[in-house]
Structure formats: C-alpha cells, structure tokens
Amino acid sequence: MIRAGIIGATGYTGIELLRLLNSHPSARIHTVTSRTEQGKTVAAVFPALRGQTDLEYQGPETPLLKECNVIFFTTPNATAMYQVADLLD
C-alpha cells in the first residue's frame, strides 16, 4: 500500500486528488495539510466528503509527511520548492 500525503488539500485540486486517491486500490492517504484548516477534519470543512475520510488537517510541518511514500503539492506556484528539500532529507 502506498502512503500518500497531500499538501494544501483544501483547494479544488487538493480535494479532487483526495477523492481520486480514496478510491485507488493501492493508495492510502496518510495525511493532508492546510495552514488555514489545521485541526479540523476534512469532513467538517467539506461536508460532501463525510463518510469518505476521517482525516484531520495537519500543519505543513507535520512529521507525518516524512512517513509518506509519495507527496502531492496542490499549492500555489513555487510553494513546493521551499518545502521539498526538507522532505527529501
């Protein structure tokens, strides 16, 4: 099973990716991050996803990201280049 992380999982792209990965037979979403929704569940922020995930938004510096096999950045341009070096270490 591939553990996936989604950074910036509150925008359109992040939510659509979350939906796709939820139905993927070989992937499990390990963590999702959001600066603005940290501490809230995905279902609380997006009621349409109620019953599909019990994940809670973490801050962008969560150590859970280092446990992922793959990380998706669904953030504004250039955001990834500031965070990816820490994740690769």
Summary of the structure (lengths in Angstrom):
residues: 89
radius of gyration: 12.1
end to end distance: 22.3
largest distance: 36.1
contacts: 235
relative contact order: 0.26
helix: 37%
strand: 24%
